[in-house]
Amino acid sequence: MNDRIQFVSHQKRQILCVDFSNCLPHEVEKIVRSVPDYVTTQPRNSVLVLSDFTGVSFDRDAIRAIKETAVFDKPYVKKSALVGGGNLSEVLGQSLKDFSGRKFPTFKSREEALIWLIEE
């Protein structure tokens, strides 16, 4: 699962890409529980996160894990973007915003999300 979480460079900016694409609920939960290992090693309010939910399946436990991680990571994350889940991403983004107090805008593609993430 570690290959699904990695820092990438986009226009000389470091972005944490979390690839949930085509995952089953138990895989989503396992991946999301690993995210703090990457985020908390960075300075506070510095991490740019792109989460790709293309073709993903959720269950109650996976959504709970995502919400808990969003709260735990809040001090370290500067901006987050969601990709690939259509209406599901928008619903998840709103739910995460309500639960964590963070914004989770949704985008149709990784490229759109990357552009938004590096804007100041």
Rosetta blueprint (number, residue, H / E / L):
1 M L
2 N H
3 D H
4 R H
5 I E
6 Q E
7 F E
8 V E
9 S E
10 H E
11 Q L
12 K L
13 R E
14 Q E
15 I E
16 L E
17 C E
18 V E
19 D E
20 F L
21 S L
22 N L
23 C L
24 L L
25 P H
26 H H
27 E H
28 V H
29 E H
30 K H
31 I H
32 V H
33 R H
34 S H
35 V H
36 P H
37 D H
38 Y H
39 V H
40 T L
41 T L
42 Q L
43 P L
44 R L
45 N L
46 S L
47 V E
48 L E
49 V E
50 L E
51 S E
52 D E
53 F L
54 T L
55 G L
56 V L
57 S L
58 F L
59 D L
60 R H
61 D H
62 A H
63 I H
64 R H
65 A H
66 I H
67 K H
68 E H
69 T H
70 A H
71 V H
72 F H
73 D H
74 K L
75 P L
76 Y L
77 V E
78 K E
79 K E
80 S E
81 A E
82 L E
83 V E
84 G L
85 G L
86 G L
87 N H
88 L H
89 S H
90 E H
91 V H
92 L H
93 G H
94 Q H
95 S H
96 L H
97 K H
98 D H
99 F H
100 S H
101 G L
102 R L
103 K L
104 F L
105 P L
106 T E
107 F E
108 K L
109 S L
110 R H
111 E H
112 E H
113 A H
114 L H
115 I H
116 W H
117 L H
118 I H
119 E L
120 E L
